[in-house]
Amino acid sequence: MFTSKNKQATTESSFKGRTSEALVAIKMFRDNPLFGVGAGNYPHHYQEYSRRLGIDDRTTERDAHNLFLEVLSELGMVGFIIFI
């Protein structure tokens, strides 16, 4: 059950941002599973994916904030296997 403290946490911008960043990374990987969107390209594609998701209303480039999700989204499965 949500208390007012839990409800506040789920509406906080940092919580929404981190959730959006992780979900965007997963979506990028699903759209480009073999080779990803390219090394260092997550921030450049973040806004495009984020607008479709509709969770985060910030308009700046963002990082995935999760190493494994970032590697998967940018380098795909091929790059992830090499990374591991």
C-alpha positions as CSV (number, residue, x, y, z in Angstrom):
1,M,0.0,0.0,0.0
2,F,1.3,3.5,-0.9
3,T,1.9,5.9,1.9
4,S,2.3,9.6,1.2
5,K,6.1,9.1,1.4
6,N,6.1,6.3,-1.2
7,K,3.7,8.3,-3.4
8,Q,6.1,11.3,-3.2
9,A,9.1,9.1,-4.2
10,T,7.4,7.8,-7.3
11,T,6.6,11.3,-8.5
12,E,10.0,12.8,-7.8
13,S,11.9,13.8,-10.9
14,S,15.0,11.8,-10.1
15,F,13.0,8.6,-9.7
16,K,11.2,9.2,-12.9
17,G,14.4,10.1,-14.7
18,R,16.3,7.0,-13.6
19,T,13.3,4.8,-14.5
20,S,13.0,6.4,-17.9
21,E,16.8,6.1,-18.5
22,A,16.7,2.4,-17.8
23,L,13.6,1.7,-19.8
24,V,15.0,3.7,-22.8
25,A,18.2,1.7,-22.7
26,I,16.2,-1.5,-22.8
27,K,14.1,-0.2,-25.7
28,M,17.3,0.8,-27.6
29,F,18.6,-2.7,-27.1
30,R,15.4,-4.3,-28.3
31,D,15.4,-2.0,-31.4
32,N,19.1,-2.7,-32.2
33,P,19.9,-6.1,-30.5
34,L,23.0,-7.1,-32.4
35,F,25.1,-3.9,-32.6
36,G,23.2,-1.3,-30.6
37,V,22.9,2.4,-31.4
38,G,26.7,2.9,-31.5
39,A,29.3,3.6,-28.9
40,G,28.6,6.9,-27.0
41,N,25.3,7.4,-28.8
42,Y,22.9,6.7,-25.9
43,P,22.7,10.4,-24.9
44,H,22.1,11.5,-28.4
45,H,19.1,9.1,-28.9
46,Y,17.7,9.5,-25.3
47,Q,15.3,12.3,-26.1
48,E,13.8,10.5,-29.1
49,Y,13.0,7.4,-27.0
50,S,12.1,9.3,-23.9
51,R,9.4,11.3,-25.6
52,R,7.8,8.1,-26.8
53,L,8.0,6.7,-23.3
54,G,6.5,9.8,-21.7
55,I,7.9,9.4,-18.2
56,D,10.7,11.9,-18.0
57,D,10.0,15.5,-19.0
58,R,13.6,16.7,-18.9
59,T,15.0,17.9,-22.2
60,T,18.7,17.3,-21.6
61,E,20.9,14.5,-22.9
62,R,21.0,11.8,-20.2
63,D,23.2,8.7,-19.5
64,A,21.8,5.3,-18.8
65,H,23.4,5.3,-15.2
66,N,23.7,1.5,-15.5
67,L,26.9,0.2,-17.0
68,F,25.3,-3.1,-18.3
69,L,22.3,-1.4,-19.8
70,E,24.5,1.3,-21.4
71,V,26.8,-1.3,-23.0
72,L,23.8,-3.3,-24.3
73,S,22.0,-0.2,-25.7
74,E,25.2,1.2,-27.3
75,L,27.0,-1.9,-28.4
76,G,24.3,-4.6,-28.6
77,M,24.8,-8.2,-27.8
78,V,28.0,-8.4,-29.8
79,G,29.6,-5.6,-27.8
80,F,28.2,-6.9,-24.5
81,I,29.7,-10.4,-25.0
82,I,33.1,-8.8,-25.7
83,F,32.7,-6.5,-22.7
84,I,31.9,-9.4,-20.4
